[in-house]
């Protein structure tokens, strides 16, 4: 069984703790928008890692946007999920075992990006602020 290593970022630790200790009834929003908690395995440490992400869905699938706030680097969870795609998502009181696959097809990515931008318009600004092409994962 892997050990959980909380994020080095205080706001991430606090959000995850509030979300989980309340059973998914508190901490479910950031800036008034819904969030999910994504649990994955660290590629280097093999430890359990947890990250709050904006809740973006397409039908029954979740869209995970590796925006990292528009920074020049991918978020830490990007490599974790790329190398170990089996994840858990806590969406409110529900927890799902899923697989996250990076979207490589340009047409599909454009469609999913448009959905993500409608839910969280800041993604557009994030993409404009970085030279990297922000990756997107879709769950199944």
C-alpha positions as CSV (number, residue, x, y, z in Angstrom):
1,X,0.0,0.0,0.0
2,X,1.4,3.4,-1.0
3,X,1.8,6.2,1.5
4,X,0.0,9.6,1.0
5,X,2.4,12.5,0.6
6,X,0.5,15.8,0.8
7,X,1.3,18.6,-1.6
8,X,4.0,21.1,-0.7
9,X,1.5,23.8,-1.6
10,X,-0.5,24.9,1.5
11,X,-3.7,25.8,-0.5
12,X,-3.7,22.4,-2.2
13,X,-3.2,20.6,1.2
14,X,-6.0,22.6,2.8
15,X,-8.4,22.1,-0.1
16,X,-7.8,18.3,-0.2
17,X,-8.1,18.0,3.6
18,X,-11.4,19.9,3.8
19,X,-12.8,18.0,0.8
20,X,-11.9,14.6,2.2
21,X,-12.6,15.2,5.9
22,X,-16.1,16.4,5.1
23,X,-16.7,13.3,2.9
24,X,-17.0,15.6,-0.1
25,X,-19.6,18.0,1.3
26,X,-17.2,20.9,1.9
27,X,-14.3,22.3,-0.1
28,X,-16.0,21.4,-3.4
29,X,-15.6,24.8,-4.9
30,X,-12.7,27.2,-5.6
31,X,-13.6,30.8,-6.5
32,X,-17.2,29.7,-6.7
33,X,-16.6,27.0,-9.3
34,X,-16.8,23.2,-8.7
35,X,-13.7,21.2,-8.1
36,X,-12.8,17.5,-8.0
37,X,-10.0,15.8,-6.2
38,X,-7.7,13.7,-8.4
39,X,-5.7,11.0,-6.7
40,X,-2.8,9.4,-8.6
41,X,0.5,7.7,-7.9
42,X,3.7,9.7,-8.0
43,X,6.0,8.5,-10.8
44,X,9.1,9.0,-8.8
45,X,8.0,8.3,-5.2
46,X,5.3,5.8,-6.0
47,X,3.4,7.7,-3.2
48,X,-0.3,8.7,-3.3
49,X,-0.7,12.3,-4.5
50,X,-3.9,14.3,-4.5
51,X,-4.8,17.5,-6.4
52,X,-7.9,19.6,-6.6
53,X,-8.8,20.4,-10.2
54,X,-11.6,22.3,-11.9
55,X,-14.6,20.0,-12.5
56,X,-14.9,19.8,-16.3
57,X,-17.0,17.0,-17.8
58,X,-18.0,15.8,-21.2
59,X,-20.9,13.5,-20.7
60,X,-19.8,11.0,-18.0
61,X,-16.1,11.6,-18.7
62,X,-13.9,14.1,-16.8
63,X,-11.6,16.4,-18.7
64,X,-8.4,17.1,-16.8
65,X,-6.6,20.2,-18.0
66,X,-2.9,20.4,-17.1
67,X,-2.8,24.2,-17.1
68,X,-0.7,24.8,-14.0
69,X,-2.1,28.3,-14.0
70,X,-0.5,29.1,-17.4
71,X,3.1,28.5,-16.2
72,X,5.8,27.4,-18.5
73,X,6.0,23.9,-16.8
74,X,3.4,21.1,-16.7
75,X,1.9,20.6,-13.2
76,X,3.6,17.8,-11.2
77,X,0.5,15.6,-11.6
78,X,0.9,15.6,-15.4
79,X,3.8,13.2,-15.5
80,X,2.3,11.1,-12.8
81,X,-0.9,10.5,-14.7
82,X,0.9,10.1,-18.1
83,X,3.1,7.3,-16.6
84,X,0.4,5.8,-14.4
85,X,-3.1,6.5,-15.9
86,X,-5.1,4.7,-13.2
87,X,-6.6,7.4,-11.0
88,X,-9.4,8.1,-8.5
89,X,-11.6,11.1,-8.8
90,X,-13.7,12.3,-5.9
91,X,-16.6,14.4,-7.2
92,X,-18.5,15.6,-4.1
93,X,-19.5,12.5,-2.2
94,X,-18.8,10.1,-5.1
95,X,-15.4,8.4,-5.7
96,X,-14.6,6.8,-9.1
97,X,-11.8,4.5,-10.2
98,X,-10.9,5.7,-13.7
99,X,-8.2,5.8,-16.3
100,X,-7.0,9.1,-17.7
101,X,-5.6,9.2,-21.2
102,X,-3.8,12.2,-22.7
103,X,-5.7,13.5,-25.8
104,X,-3.4,13.6,-28.8
105,X,-6.0,13.9,-31.6
106,X,-6.1,17.7,-32.5
107,X,-9.8,17.8,-33.4
108,X,-10.8,16.0,-30.2
109,X,-8.5,18.2,-28.1
110,X,-10.0,21.4,-29.7
111,X,-13.5,20.2,-28.8
112,X,-12.6,19.3,-25.3
113,X,-10.7,22.6,-24.8
114,X,-13.8,24.6,-25.9
115,X,-15.8,22.7,-23.3
116,X,-13.2,23.4,-20.6
117,X,-13.1,27.1,-21.5
118,X,-16.9,27.4,-21.2
119,X,-16.7,26.0,-17.7
120,X,-13.5,27.8,-16.6
121,X,-12.8,30.8,-19.0
122,X,-9.4,31.4,-17.4
123,X,-8.0,28.5,-19.4
124,X,-7.9,30.8,-22.4
125,X,-5.8,33.3,-20.5
126,X,-3.6,30.4,-19.2
127,X,-2.9,29.2,-22.7
128,X,-2.1,32.7,-23.9
129,X,0.4,33.1,-21.0
130,X,2.5,30.1,-21.9
131,X,4.4,28.9,-24.9
132,X,3.6,25.2,-24.2
133,X,0.5,23.5,-25.5
134,X,-1.5,22.8,-22.4
135,X,-2.2,19.0,-22.2
136,X,-5.7,17.6,-21.7
137,X,-6.6,14.1,-20.4
138,X,-10.0,12.4,-20.7
139,X,-11.2,9.7,-18.4
140,X,-12.7,6.4,-19.2
